[in-house]
Amino acid sequence: MKEALQEAFLMADESSPAIILKNKSWPAGIIGLLAGKLCEKYSKPSICLTTHQGRLVGSCRSIPQVNIVDWLSHYSSYFVGYGGHAQAAGLTIEEDRFKAFAEEFQKDLGEWLK
């Protein structure tokens, strides 16, 4: 966990509206913890993803101003599935859909936060 967390901190782009990271070597069991630590450190919604059974699985943590499930609902067409509550959620997405989702999410959230 410690190594993955250090790696996530190095990967994080502090200038983006949300922290969205993927790493195929991260165990699925720690991505929620990683997302939580990133959210705490940067005070931004955070999504961490890893590979599981040929798809990306992600865990999301959010700040009080951003209901993460409401936000994910705007992008539901990208996901195989998603769910959760205002401050924490999970999602599954095909690898080839990830880049478009992440770019659109960052753009829209950035505009909304202004």
N, CA, C and O atoms as a Tinker XYZ file with bonds, in Angstrom:
   456  protein
     1  N      0.826000   -1.194000    0.000000    73     2
     2  CA     0.000000    0.000000    0.000000    64     1     3
     3  C      0.871000    1.259000    0.000000    63     2     4     5
     4  O      0.609000    2.209000   -0.738000    81     3
     5  N      1.891000    1.252000    0.823000    73     3     6
     6  CA     2.751000    2.433000    0.945000    64     5     7
     7  C      3.406000    2.791000   -0.398000    63     6     8     9
     8  O      3.457000    3.960000   -0.781000    81     7
     9  N      3.904000    1.771000   -1.102000    73     7    10
    10  CA     4.536000    1.998000   -2.402000    64     9    11
    11  C      3.524000    2.520000   -3.426000    63    10    12    13
    12  O      3.824000    3.441000   -4.185000    81    11
    13  N      2.345000    1.937000   -3.442000    73    11    14
    14  CA     1.298000    2.377000   -4.371000    64    13    15
    15  C      0.880000    3.816000   -4.066000    63    14    16    17
    16  O      0.631000    4.598000   -4.984000    81    15
    17  N      0.804000    4.163000   -2.795000    73    15    18
    18  CA     0.415000    5.524000   -2.410000    64    17    19
    19  C      1.478000    6.531000   -2.850000    63    18    20    21
    20  O      1.140000    7.593000   -3.374000    81    19
    21  N      2.733000    6.216000   -2.645000    73    19    22
    22  CA     3.811000    7.103000   -3.096000    64    21    23
    23  C      3.757000    7.275000   -4.613000    63    22    24    25
    24  O      3.935000    8.378000   -5.130000    81    23
    25  N      3.512000    6.186000   -5.308000    73    23    26
    26  CA     3.406000    6.233000   -6.763000    64    25    27
    27  C      2.217000    7.114000   -7.183000    63    26    28    29
    28  O      2.340000    7.919000   -8.107000    81    27
    29  N      1.085000    6.966000   -6.517000    73    27    30
    30  CA    -0.105000    7.763000   -6.837000    64    29    31
    31  C      0.153000    9.250000   -6.616000    63    30    32    33
    32  O     -0.263000   10.078000   -7.426000    81    31
    33  N      0.832000    9.592000   -5.530000    73    31    34
    34  CA     1.148000   11.000000   -5.270000    64    33    35
    35  C      2.045000   11.570000   -6.369000    63    34    36    37
    36  O      1.899000   12.732000   -6.750000    81    35
    37  N      2.967000   10.760000   -6.876000    73    35    38
    38  CA     3.840000   11.220000   -7.959000    64    37    39
    39  C      3.079000   11.370000   -9.274000    63    38    40    41
    40  O      3.404000   12.240000  -10.081000    81    39
    41  N      2.084000   10.540000   -9.491000    73    39    42
    42  CA     1.299000   10.565000  -10.734000    64    41    43
    43  C      0.262000   11.692000  -10.747000    63    42    44    45
    44  O     -0.133000   12.155000  -11.817000    81    43
    45  N     -0.177000   12.132000   -9.577000    73    43    46
    46  CA    -1.286000   13.087000   -9.475000    64    45    47
    47  C     -0.939000   14.438000  -10.099000    63    46    48    49
    48  O      0.146000   14.977000   -9.882000    81    47
    49  N     -1.869000   14.966000  -10.868000    73    47    50
    50  CA    -1.744000   16.299000  -11.457000    64    49    51
    51  C     -2.547000   17.262000  -10.587000    63    50    52    53
    52  O     -3.773000   17.318000  -10.676000    81    51
    53  N     -1.851000   18.010000   -9.757000    73    51    54
    54  CA    -2.514000   18.914000   -8.816000    64    53    55
    55  C     -3.287000   20.024000   -9.503000    63    54    56    57
    56  O     -4.165000   20.631000   -8.890000    81    55
    57  N     -2.980000   20.303000  -10.761000    73    55    58
    58  CA    -3.653000   21.402000  -11.460000    64    57    59
    59  C     -4.993000   20.991000  -12.071000    63    58    60    61
    60  O     -5.746000   21.850000  -12.530000    81    59
    61  N     -5.298000   19.710000  -12.083000    73    59    62
    62  CA    -6.556000   19.246000  -12.679000    64    61    63
    63  C     -7.693000   19.333000  -11.662000    63    62    64    65
    64  O     -7.447000   19.304000  -10.456000    81    63
    65  N     -8.935000   19.440000  -12.139000    73    63    66
    66  CA   -10.084000   19.543000  -11.234000    64    65    67
    67  C    -10.305000   18.290000  -10.388000    63    66    68    69
    68  O    -10.817000   18.378000   -9.272000    81    67
    69  N     -9.923000   17.134000  -10.912000    73    67    70
    70  CA   -10.057000   15.866000  -10.190000    64    69    71
    71  C     -8.756000   15.079000  -10.398000    63    70    72    73
    72  O     -8.012000   15.315000  -11.349000    81    71
    73  N     -8.513000   14.159000   -9.497000    73    71    74
    74  CA    -7.368000   13.264000   -9.636000    64    73    75
    75  C     -7.920000   11.946000  -10.186000    63    74    76    77
    76  O     -8.696000   11.267000   -9.514000    81    75
    77  N     -7.521000   11.592000  -11.399000    73    75    78
    78  CA    -7.978000   10.347000  -12.031000    64    77    79
    79  C     -6.734000    9.575000  -12.467000    63    78    80    81
    80  O     -6.014000    9.990000  -13.375000    81    79
    81  N     -6.497000    8.445000  -11.801000    73    79    82
    82  CA    -5.289000    7.669000  -12.051000    64    81    83
    83  C     -5.626000    6.212000  -12.323000    63    82    84    85
    84  O     -6.581000    5.669000  -11.769000    81    83
    85  N     -4.836000    5.592000  -13.177000    73    83    86
    86  CA    -4.985000    4.145000  -13.378000    64    85    87
    87  C     -3.613000    3.514000  -13.378000    63    86    88    89
    88  O     -2.639000    4.086000  -13.867000    81    87
    89  N     -3.561000    2.322000  -12.819000    73    87    90
    90  CA    -2.322000    1.573000  -12.785000    64    89    91
    91  C     -2.680000    0.101000  -12.700000    63    90    92    93
    92  O     -3.313000   -0.340000  -11.741000    81    91
    93  N     -2.276000   -0.647000  -13.699000    73    91    94
    94  CA    -2.642000   -2.062000  -13.775000    64    93    95
    95  C     -1.996000   -2.900000  -12.675000    63    94    96    97
    96  O     -2.434000   -4.021000  -12.417000    81    95
    97  N     -0.969000   -2.377000  -12.030000    73    95    98
    98  CA    -0.300000   -3.152000  -10.981000    64    97    99
    99  C     -0.909000   -2.941000   -9.595000    63    98   100   101
   100  O     -0.554000   -3.649000   -8.653000    81    99
   101  N     -1.815000   -1.984000   -9.459000    73    99   102
   102  CA    -2.435000   -1.770000   -8.153000    64   101   103
   103  C     -3.443000   -2.880000   -7.866000    63   102   104   105
   104  O     -4.270000   -3.191000   -8.723000    81   103
   105  N     -3.391000   -3.480000   -6.682000    73   103   106
   106  CA    -4.394000   -4.488000   -6.314000    64   105   107
   107  C     -5.777000   -3.840000   -6.173000    63   106   108   109
   108  O     -5.897000   -2.733000   -5.648000    81   107
   109  N     -6.795000   -4.521000   -6.635000    73   107   110
   110  CA    -8.163000   -3.983000   -6.552000    64   109   111
   111  C     -8.558000   -3.661000   -5.111000    63   110   112   113
   112  O     -9.362000   -2.758000   -4.878000    81   111
   113  N     -8.006000   -4.384000   -4.155000    73   111   114
   114  CA    -8.362000   -4.183000   -2.761000    64   113   115
   115  C     -7.872000   -2.896000   -2.133000    63   114   116   117
   116  O     -8.299000   -2.547000   -1.032000    81   115
   117  N     -6.976000   -2.177000   -2.814000    73   115   118
   118  CA    -6.466000   -0.936000   -2.216000    64   117   119
   119  C     -6.870000    0.331000   -2.964000    63   118   120   121
   120  O     -6.562000    1.432000   -2.507000    81   119
   121  N     -7.551000    0.203000   -4.102000    73   119   122
   122  CA    -7.836000    1.411000   -4.884000    64   121   123
   123  C     -8.763000    2.385000   -4.160000    63   122   124   125
   124  O     -8.666000    3.596000   -4.363000    81   123
   125  N     -9.654000    1.875000   -3.325000    73   123   126
   126  CA   -10.499000    2.765000   -2.535000    64   125   127
   127  C     -9.690000    3.547000   -1.511000    63   126   128   129
   128  O     -9.928000    4.735000   -1.294000    81   127
   129  N     -8.740000    2.877000   -0.887000    73   127   130
   130  CA    -7.864000    3.547000    0.073000    64   129   131
   131  C     -7.009000    4.600000   -0.625000    63   130   132   133
   132  O     -6.821000    5.698000   -0.100000    81   131
   133  N     -6.492000    4.268000   -1.804000    73   131   134
   134  CA    -5.700000    5.236000   -2.569000    64   133   135
   135  C     -6.537000    6.460000   -2.927000    63   134   136   137
   136  O     -6.098000    7.596000   -2.748000    81   135
   137  N     -7.741000    6.220000   -3.432000    73   135   138
   138  CA    -8.617000    7.338000   -3.808000    64   137   139
   139  C     -8.917000    8.213000   -2.599000    63   138   140   141
   140  O     -8.945000    9.439000   -2.709000    81   139
   141  N     -9.141000    7.589000   -1.447000    73   139   142
   142  CA    -9.414000    8.347000   -0.227000    64   141   143
   143  C     -8.239000    9.210000    0.190000    63   142   144   145
   144  O     -8.425000   10.368000    0.563000    81   143
   145  N     -7.031000    8.665000    0.134000    73   143   146
   146  CA    -5.823000    9.423000    0.510000    64   145   147
   147  C     -5.573000   10.572000   -0.461000    63   146   148   149
   148  O     -5.185000   11.664000   -0.044000    81   147
   149  N     -5.794000   10.333000   -1.752000    73   147   150
   150  CA    -5.632000   11.404000   -2.741000    64   149   151
   151  C     -6.654000   12.512000   -2.526000    63   150   152   153
   152  O     -6.321000   13.694000   -2.604000    81   151
   153  N     -7.888000   12.131000   -2.258000    73   151   154
   154  CA    -8.952000   13.103000   -2.006000    64   153   155
   155  C     -8.610000   13.960000   -0.788000    63   154   156   157
   156  O     -8.779000   15.179000   -0.810000    81   155
   157  N     -8.133000   13.321000    0.261000    73   155   158
   158  CA    -7.736000   14.051000    1.475000    64   157   159
   159  C     -6.585000   15.011000    1.193000    63   158   160   161
   160  O     -6.639000   16.179000    1.576000    81   159
   161  N     -5.558000   14.525000    0.530000    73   159   162
   162  CA    -4.355000   15.337000    0.302000    64   161   163
   163  C     -4.625000   16.536000   -0.605000    63   162   164   165
   164  O     -4.161000   17.641000   -0.323000    81   163
   165  N     -5.371000   16.327000   -1.688000    73   163   166
   166  CA    -5.546000   17.372000   -2.688000    64   165   167
   167  C     -6.888000   18.097000   -2.597000    63   166   168   169
   168  O     -7.103000   19.082000   -3.302000    81   167
   169  N     -7.793000   17.624000   -1.740000    73   167   170
   170  CA    -9.139000   18.213000   -1.614000    64   169   171
   171  C     -9.845000   18.285000   -2.963000    63   170   172   173
   172  O    -10.438000   19.300000   -3.328000    81   171
   173  N     -9.759000   17.171000   -3.692000    73   171   174
   174  CA   -10.391000   17.059000   -5.012000    64   173   175
   175  C    -11.013000   15.679000   -5.137000    63   174   176   177
   176  O    -10.538000   14.725000   -4.521000    81   175
   177  N    -12.076000   15.567000   -5.933000    73   175   178
   178  CA   -12.588000   14.223000   -6.221000    64   177   179
   179  C    -11.455000   13.381000   -6.807000    63   178   180   181
   180  O    -10.657000   13.865000   -7.610000    81   179
   181  N    -11.400000   12.127000   -6.397000    73   179   182
   182  CA   -10.313000   11.254000   -6.835000    64   181   183
   183  C    -10.864000    9.904000   -7.280000    63   182   184   185
   184  O    -11.733000    9.322000   -6.630000    81   183
   185  N    -10.344000    9.429000   -8.391000    73   183   186
   186  CA   -10.743000    8.133000   -8.940000    64   185   187
   187  C     -9.471000    7.340000   -9.222000    63   186   188   189
   188  O     -8.590000    7.799000   -9.950000    81   187
   189  N     -9.386000    6.166000   -8.647000    73   187   190
   190  CA    -8.256000    5.265000   -8.901000    64   189   191
   191  C     -8.788000    4.000000   -9.548000    63   190   192   193
   192  O     -9.802000    3.446000   -9.123000    81   191
   193  N     -8.086000    3.552000  -10.584000    73   191   194
   194  CA    -8.532000    2.377000  -11.330000    64   193   195
   195  C     -7.392000    1.379000  -11.501000    63   194   196   197
   196  O     -6.216000    1.741000  -11.538000    81   195
   197  N     -7.777000    0.123000  -11.604000    73   195   198
   198  CA    -6.853000   -0.957000  -11.901000    64   197   199
   199  C     -7.554000   -1.927000  -12.841000    63   198   200   201
   200  O     -8.749000   -1.792000  -13.104000    81   199
   201  N     -6.824000   -2.886000  -13.337000    73   199   202
   202  CA    -7.395000   -3.860000  -14.260000    64   201   203
   203  C     -7.912000   -5.078000  -13.506000    63   202   204   205
   204  O     -7.248000   -5.607000  -12.614000    81   203
   205  N     -9.106000   -5.508000  -13.882000    73   203   206
   206  CA    -9.694000   -6.714000  -13.303000    64   205   207
   207  C    -10.527000   -7.397000  -14.381000    63   206   208   209
   208  O    -11.473000   -6.808000  -14.903000    81   207
   209  N    -10.184000   -8.621000  -14.711000    73   207   210
   210  CA   -10.899000   -9.415000  -15.706000    64   209   211
   211  C    -11.073000   -8.670000  -17.028000    63   210   212   213
   212  O    -12.150000   -8.683000  -17.624000    81   211
   213  N    -10.000000   -8.022000  -17.475000    73   211   214
   214  CA    -9.996000   -7.377000  -18.782000    64   213   215
   215  C    -10.655000   -6.011000  -18.845000    63   214   216   217
   216  O    -10.747000   -5.420000  -19.921000    81   215
   217  N    -11.110000   -5.504000  -17.722000    73   215   218
   218  CA   -11.728000   -4.171000  -17.672000    64   217   219
   219  C    -11.039000   -3.346000  -16.597000    63   218   220   221
   220  O    -10.298000   -3.872000  -15.767000    81   219
   221  N    -11.298000   -2.041000  -16.629000    73   219   222
   222  CA   -10.827000   -1.190000  -15.555000    64   221   223
   223  C    -11.912000   -1.120000  -14.488000    63   222   224   225
   224  O    -13.080000   -0.878000  -14.791000    81   223
   225  N    -11.516000   -1.333000  -13.245000    73   223   226
   226  CA   -12.422000   -1.144000  -12.117000    64   225   227
   227  C    -11.875000    0.019000  -11.305000    63   226   228   229
   228  O    -10.668000    0.136000  -11.090000    81   227
   229  N    -12.775000    0.867000  -10.865000    73   227   230
   230  CA   -12.344000    2.066000  -10.175000    64   229   231
   231  C    -13.076000    2.295000   -8.884000    63   230   232   233
   232  O    -14.186000    1.810000   -8.665000    81   231
   233  N    -12.420000    3.048000   -8.038000    73   231   234
   234  CA   -13.009000    3.480000   -6.784000    64   233   235
   235  C    -12.881000    4.991000   -6.723000    63   234   236   237
   236  O    -11.838000    5.550000   -7.063000    81   235
   237  N    -13.943000    5.646000   -6.288000    73   235   238
   238  CA   -14.008000    7.108000   -6.263000    64   237   239
   239  C    -14.240000    7.601000   -4.837000    63   238   240   241
   240  O    -14.989000    6.995000   -4.072000    81   239
   241  N    -13.594000    8.696000   -4.498000    73   239   242
   242  CA   -13.859000    9.399000   -3.245000    64   241   243
   243  C    -14.011000   10.865000   -3.607000    63   242   244   245
   244  O    -13.381000   11.343000   -4.550000    81   243
   245  N    -14.851000   11.585000   -2.857000    73   243   246
   246  CA   -15.123000   12.954000   -3.257000    64   245   247
   247  C    -15.159000   13.914000   -2.073000    63   246   248   249
   248  O    -15.156000   13.515000   -0.908000    81   247
   249  N    -15.193000   15.175000   -2.420000    73   247   250
   250  CA   -15.294000   16.264000   -1.461000    64   249   251
   251  C    -16.774000   16.606000   -1.269000    63   250   252   253
   252  O    -17.594000   16.261000   -2.120000    81   251
   253  N    -17.130000   17.274000   -0.175000    73   251   254
   254  CA   -18.549000   17.558000    0.083000    64   253   255
   255  C    -19.264000   18.337000   -1.032000    63   254   256   257
   256  O    -20.465000   18.154000   -1.234000    81   255
   257  N    -18.551000   19.192000   -1.746000    73   255   258
   258  CA   -19.167000   20.005000   -2.801000    64   257   259
   259  C    -19.530000   19.206000   -4.052000    63   258   260   261
   260  O    -20.306000   19.682000   -4.880000    81   259
   261  N    -18.982000   18.004000   -4.200000    73   259   262
   262  CA   -19.182000   17.218000   -5.425000    64   261   263
   263  C    -19.781000   15.855000   -5.067000    63   262   264   265
   264  O    -19.097000   14.990000   -4.520000    81   263
   265  N    -21.063000   15.678000   -5.383000    73   263   266
   266  CA   -21.720000   14.384000   -5.187000    64   265   267
   267  C    -21.247000   13.482000   -6.320000    63   266   268   269
   268  O    -21.683000   13.621000   -7.463000    81   267
   269  N    -20.359000   12.564000   -5.993000    73   267   270
   270  CA   -19.696000   11.781000   -7.030000    64   269   271
   271  C    -20.658000   10.891000   -7.811000    63   270   272   273
   272  O    -20.470000   10.699000   -9.012000    81   271
   273  N    -21.679000   10.344000   -7.161000    73   271   274
   274  CA   -22.632000    9.500000   -7.901000    64   273   275
   275  C    -23.443000   10.335000   -8.880000    63   274   276   277
   276  O    -23.711000    9.894000   -9.998000    81   275
   277  N    -23.837000   11.533000   -8.471000    73   275   278
   278  CA   -24.536000   12.418000   -9.406000    64   277   279
   279  C    -23.657000   12.722000  -10.611000    63   278   280   281
   280  O    -24.128000   12.709000  -11.749000    81   279
   281  N    -22.385000   12.994000  -10.361000    73   279   282
   282  CA   -21.477000   13.292000  -11.464000    64   281   283
   283  C    -21.291000   12.080000  -12.369000    63   282   284   285
   284  O    -21.325000   12.210000  -13.593000    81   283
   285  N    -21.097000   10.924000  -11.787000    73   283   286
   286  CA   -20.922000    9.721000  -12.607000    64   285   287
   287  C    -22.155000    9.448000  -13.458000    63   286   288   289
   288  O    -22.038000    8.930000  -14.569000    81   287
   289  N    -23.325000    9.789000  -12.953000    73   287   290
   290  CA   -24.554000    9.527000  -13.707000    64   289   291
   291  C    -24.568000   10.264000  -15.048000    63   290   292   293
   292  O    -25.211000    9.805000  -15.992000    81   291
   293  N    -23.881000   11.377000  -15.144000    73   291   294
   294  CA   -23.805000   12.126000  -16.405000    64   293   295
   295  C    -22.971000   11.383000  -17.463000    63   294   296   297
   296  O    -23.068000   11.673000  -18.655000    81   295
   297  N    -22.166000   10.437000  -17.016000    73   295   298
   298  CA   -21.263000    9.720000  -17.913000    64   297   299
   299  C    -21.578000    8.229000  -17.952000    63   298   300   301
   300  O    -20.731000    7.421000  -18.332000    81   299
   301  N    -22.775000    7.873000  -17.565000    73   299   302
   302  CA   -23.146000    6.458000  -17.444000    64   301   303
   303  C    -22.979000    5.684000  -18.747000    63   302   304   305
   304  O    -22.776000    4.470000  -18.721000    81   303
   305  N    -23.060000    6.365000  -19.876000    73   303   306
   306  CA   -22.903000    5.668000  -21.156000    64   305   307
   307  C    -21.476000    5.129000  -21.342000    63   306   308   309
   308  O    -21.249000    4.244000  -22.167000    81   307
   309  N    -20.544000    5.648000  -20.597000    73   307   310
   310  CA   -19.163000    5.159000  -20.666000    64   309   311
   311  C    -18.955000    3.874000  -19.867000    63   310   312   313
   312  O    -18.034000    3.110000  -20.156000    81   311
   313  N    -19.797000    3.628000  -18.869000    73   311   314
   314  CA   -19.530000    2.581000  -17.891000    64   313   315
   315  C    -20.246000    1.266000  -18.187000    63   314   316   317
   316  O    -21.333000    1.237000  -18.764000    81   315
   317  N    -19.608000    0.200000  -17.778000    73   315   318
   318  CA   -20.259000   -1.107000  -17.731000    64   317   319
   319  C    -21.206000   -1.102000  -16.528000    63   318   320   321
   320  O    -22.280000   -1.702000  -16.564000    81   319
   321  N    -20.790000   -0.419000  -15.472000    73   319   322
   322  CA   -21.612000   -0.264000  -14.283000    64   321   323
   323  C    -20.969000    0.720000  -13.327000    63   322   324   325
   324  O    -19.766000    0.973000  -13.395000    81   323
   325  N    -21.785000    1.279000  -12.427000    73   323   326
   326  CA   -21.291000    2.190000  -11.396000    64   325   327
   327  C    -22.320000    2.263000  -10.283000    63   326   328   329
   328  O    -23.469000    1.858000  -10.459000    81   327
   329  N    -21.906000    2.779000   -9.145000    73   327   330
   330  CA   -22.836000    2.951000   -8.040000    64   329   331
   331  C    -22.108000    3.434000   -6.806000    63   330   332   333
   332  O    -20.878000    3.455000   -6.761000    81   331
   333  N    -22.878000    3.821000   -5.807000    73   331   334
   334  CA   -22.296000    4.298000   -4.566000    64   333   335
   335  C    -23.164000    5.352000   -3.928000    63   334   336   337
   336  O    -24.391000    5.287000   -3.992000    81   335
   337  N    -22.518000    6.327000   -3.312000    73   335   338
   338  CA   -23.240000    7.428000   -2.666000    64   337   339
   339  C    -22.472000    8.726000   -2.878000    63   338   340   341
   340  O    -21.493000    8.750000   -3.625000    81   339
   341  N    -22.898000    9.792000   -2.239000    73   339   342
   342  CA   -22.370000   11.133000   -2.511000    64   341   343
   343  C    -20.852000   11.238000   -2.400000    63   342   344   345
   344  O    -20.225000   11.942000   -3.192000    81   343
   345  N    -20.260000   10.557000   -1.440000    73   343   346
   346  CA   -18.833000   10.728000   -1.197000    64   345   347
   347  C    -17.959000    9.560000   -1.648000    63   346   348   349
   348  O    -16.734000    9.680000   -1.666000    81   347
   349  N    -18.572000    8.432000   -2.012000    73   347   350
   350  CA   -17.781000    7.264000   -2.420000    64   349   351
   351  C    -18.563000    6.441000   -3.433000    63   350   352   353
   352  O    -19.772000    6.247000   -3.306000    81   351
   353  N    -17.840000    5.962000   -4.443000    73   351   354
   354  CA   -18.502000    5.171000   -5.486000    64   353   355
   355  C    -17.495000    4.224000   -6.127000    63   354   356   357
   356  O    -16.287000    4.315000   -5.907000    81   355
   357  N    -18.031000    3.329000   -6.916000    73   355   358
   358  CA   -17.216000    2.421000   -7.700000    64   357   359
   359  C    -17.707000    2.423000   -9.133000    63   358   360   361
   360  O    -18.855000    2.773000   -9.406000    81   359
   361  N    -16.837000    2.033000  -10.044000    73   359   362
   362  CA   -17.230000    1.981000  -11.449000    64   361   363
   363  C    -16.421000    0.919000  -12.173000    63   362   364   365
   364  O    -15.332000    0.536000  -11.745000    81   363
   365  N    -16.978000    0.458000  -13.271000    73   363   366
   366  CA   -16.288000   -0.450000  -14.184000    64   365   367
   367  C    -16.413000    0.151000  -15.576000    63   366   368   369
   368  O    -17.495000    0.559000  -15.999000    81   367
   369  N    -15.281000    0.198000  -16.284000    73   367   370
   370  CA   -15.250000    0.818000  -17.607000    64   369   371
   371  C    -14.310000    0.017000  -18.504000    63   370   372   373
   372  O    -13.296000   -0.509000  -18.044000    81   371
   373  N    -14.653000   -0.070000  -19.776000    73   371   374
   374  CA   -13.757000   -0.718000  -20.728000    64   373   375
   375  C    -12.541000    0.185000  -20.925000    63   374   376   377
   376  O    -12.657000    1.411000  -20.920000    81   375
   377  N    -11.393000   -0.428000  -21.096000    73   375   378
   378  CA   -10.130000    0.315000  -21.257000    64   377   379
   379  C    -10.219000    1.352000  -22.376000    63   378   380   381
   380  O     -9.731000    2.471000  -22.217000    81   379
   381  N    -10.835000    0.996000  -23.500000    73   379   382
   382  CA   -10.878000    1.913000  -24.639000    64   381   383
   383  C    -11.833000    3.096000  -24.436000    63   382   384   385
   384  O    -11.854000    4.009000  -25.261000    81   383
   385  N    -12.604000    3.097000  -23.380000    73   383   386
   386  CA   -13.517000    4.206000  -23.072000    64   385   387
   387  C    -12.937000    5.153000  -22.021000    63   386   388   389
   388  O    -13.458000    6.248000  -21.810000    81   387
   389  N    -11.854000    4.724000  -21.363000    73   387   390
   390  CA   -11.312000    5.463000  -20.229000    64   389   391
   391  C    -10.856000    6.879000  -20.590000    63   390   392   393
   392  O    -11.248000    7.840000  -19.928000    81   391
   393  N    -10.040000    7.016000  -21.623000    73   391   394
   394  CA    -9.470000    8.325000  -21.961000    64   393   395
   395  C    -10.560000    9.360000  -22.253000    63   394   396   397
   396  O    -10.498000   10.485000  -21.757000    81   395
   397  N    -11.544000    8.982000  -23.048000    73   395   398
   398  CA   -12.623000    9.918000  -23.381000    64   397   399
   399  C    -13.411000   10.303000  -22.126000    63   398   400   401
   400  O    -13.744000   11.472000  -21.934000    81   399
   401  N    -13.709000    9.316000  -21.273000    73   399   402
   402  CA   -14.416000    9.621000  -20.029000    64   401   403
   403  C    -13.609000   10.587000  -19.172000    63   402   404   405
   404  O    -14.138000   11.602000  -18.717000    81   403
   405  N    -12.333000   10.282000  -18.947000    73   403   406
   406  CA   -11.500000   11.101000  -18.058000    64   405   407
   407  C    -11.391000   12.533000  -18.577000    63   406   408   409
   408  O    -11.493000   13.481000  -17.798000    81   407
   409  N    -11.188000   12.698000  -19.867000    73   407   410
   410  CA   -11.071000   14.042000  -20.441000    64   409   411
   411  C    -12.370000   14.825000  -20.298000    63   410   412   413
   412  O    -12.353000   15.993000  -19.910000    81   411
   413  N    -13.485000   14.194000  -20.606000    73   411   414
   414  CA   -14.775000   14.875000  -20.519000    64   413   415
   415  C    -15.117000   15.220000  -19.065000    63   414   416   417
   416  O    -15.582000   16.323000  -18.777000    81   415
   417  N    -14.887000   14.278000  -18.160000    73   415   418
   418  CA   -15.142000   14.502000  -16.738000    64   417   419
   419  C    -14.326000   15.686000  -16.225000    63   418   420   421
   420  O    -14.866000   16.570000  -15.560000    81   419
   421  N    -13.036000   15.706000  -16.529000    73   419   422
   422  CA   -12.164000   16.796000  -16.065000    64   421   423
   423  C    -12.626000   18.147000  -16.617000    63   422   424   425
   424  O    -12.681000   19.136000  -15.887000    81   423
   425  N    -12.955000   18.180000  -17.905000    73   423   426
   426  CA   -13.395000   19.428000  -18.547000    64   425   427
   427  C    -14.678000   19.944000  -17.911000    63   426   428   429
   428  O    -14.767000   21.116000  -17.544000    81   427
   429  N    -15.664000   19.074000  -17.780000    73   427   430
   430  CA   -16.957000   19.488000  -17.225000    64   429   431
   431  C    -16.844000   19.887000  -15.752000    63   430   432   433
   432  O    -17.444000   20.876000  -15.330000    81   431
   433  N    -16.088000   19.133000  -14.979000    73   431   434
   434  CA   -15.935000   19.456000  -13.561000    64   433   435
   435  C    -15.193000   20.778000  -13.398000    63   434   436   437
   436  O    -15.551000   21.591000  -12.546000    81   435
   437  N    -14.175000   20.991000  -14.200000    73   435   438
   438  CA   -13.443000   22.252000  -14.152000    64   437   439
   439  C    -14.333000   23.453000  -14.426000    63   438   440   441
   440  O    -14.237000   24.472000  -13.742000    81   439
   441  N    -15.196000   23.334000  -15.422000    73   439   442
   442  CA   -16.132000   24.421000  -15.743000    64   441   443
   443  C    -17.130000   24.622000  -14.605000    63   442   444   445
   444  O    -17.447000   25.759000  -14.258000    81   443
   445  N    -17.619000   23.548000  -14.030000    73   443   446
   446  CA   -18.605000   23.627000  -12.948000    64   445   447
   447  C    -18.011000   24.248000  -11.676000    63   446   448   449
   448  O    -18.695000   24.984000  -10.964000    81   447
   449  N    -16.754000   23.951000  -11.399000    73   447   450
   450  CA   -16.120000   24.444000  -10.175000    64   449   451
   451  C    -15.754000   25.928000  -10.249000    63   450   452   453
   452  O    -15.503000   26.551000   -9.218000    81   451
   453  N    -15.720000   26.502000  -11.461000    73   451   454
   454  CA   -15.337000   27.918000  -11.601000    64   453   455
   455  C    -16.338000   28.844000  -10.953000    63   454   456
   456  O    -16.162000   30.062000  -10.982000    81   455
